[in-house]
Amino acid sequence: MSEPKIVVIGPGAIGGALAGALLDAGRRPVIAARTPFDRLEVTVGEAVVAADVEVVCEPSRLAAADVVVLATKTTQTEGAAEALAATCVPGTLVVIAQNGVRHRENVRPFVDDRAELVPVVLNLPVRRDAPGRITVGGRTELTFERSAAADRIADLFAGSFLRVTLTDDWPTALWTKLLINAAFGAVGVLTGRDSSVMTDPGGYEVTRALMSEILPVARAEGATLADDLPDRILSNAIKTVSGHRSSITTDRLNGERTEWWDRNKIVGVLGRAHGIATPLNDLVTELIRLGEPECEPQ
C-alpha cells in the first residue's frame, strides 16, 4: 500500500504540532502556509522532532490529498478556501482541528461534498515561537468520534508523541472542551491575563459561573456533564498553573480577530434554541465582541 498523501493547512501552533506528530510517526506531510520556512522543529519536553519539510505558499501548487488536516482558526477558514479546493477530492478525509462545536457546518461550504469531514477535539497546549518552530507543553491528546475514518487517522499518528482517543460519546467530548474554551478564554480576553488568573478568588468564581451556565446547554445538545465538573476543572487548573495563555487571549493582545463567535456566541445561540437563558455568557460575549479590531456585527 502506498504512503498516504497528507497536507496540513495552517502551520501555526496547532498545525505545526500536528505536522510534527506526523513526522514523529514517520509520515511526510506537505505543509500549506502563508509564510515560507524550510525546516520544522517541534520541541516536546526534552525531545525535539525536526526535519526539512515541503512548504507550499501558493494554493495552485497543491495537489489532491488522501488526508487534509485543517488547522486554521475558525476565523481563517474562508482564507483557506483555495487550499481546501486544491487538496480535497472525493474520498479525501478532512481532519478539522478547530475550536467550537460547528466543525462540519463551518467547513462544508469549502469542501467537495464527497470528501469526509472528521472533527477532532484537541488537548494540545502549544505555542508558536517562530515560523516552523513549535513548543508543546503538558498533556497532548486528540479525541475523535469512533468511526472507520477516525481509525485511519489514528493509524497516521501511531507511534508519535500524540495520544489518540476514540470515543462513543462525541457530544460529551465536544462540550467538555467548549466549556473550558468559552469560560477560560473569555476571562483571559477580558483580563488580558494567563491561566494564573484562576488562582484569584474572583477569577475562579467568574469562570465557574460561566461554566455552570453552559452545563444545561451542553446537556440539551446531548452531552453528559456532572454538576461538579466546573469545580473539578478549576481545581485541576489551579494545581497545574503554568502561565499558559489561551489562543483567544493571545489573539486579543496581538490586536487580531478572535474566535468569539464559535467559542462564546454559540452558547447563547444554542441556549435560545433550547429555551435556556445564558445571561452571563451573553454579557461576556458582547464585551468580547466590542473589543474586536473592527467590532464585528453579531
Buried (B, 14 or more C-beta within 10 A) or exposed (E): EEEBBBBBBBBBBBBBBBBBBBBBBEBBBBBBBEEEBEEBBBBBEEEEBBEEBEBBEEBEEBEBBBBBBBBBBBBBBEEBEBBBBBBBBEEBBBBBBBBBBBBEEBBBEBBBEEBBBBBBBBBBBBBBEEBBBBBBBEEBEBBBBBEEBBEBBBEBBEEBBBBBBBBEEBBBBBBBBBBBBBBBBBBBBBBEBBBBBBEEEEBBEBBBBBBBBBBBBBBBBEBEBEEEBBBEBBEEBBEEEEEBBBBBBBBBEEEEBBBBBBBBBBBBBBBEEEEBEBEBBBEBBBBBBEBBEEEEEE
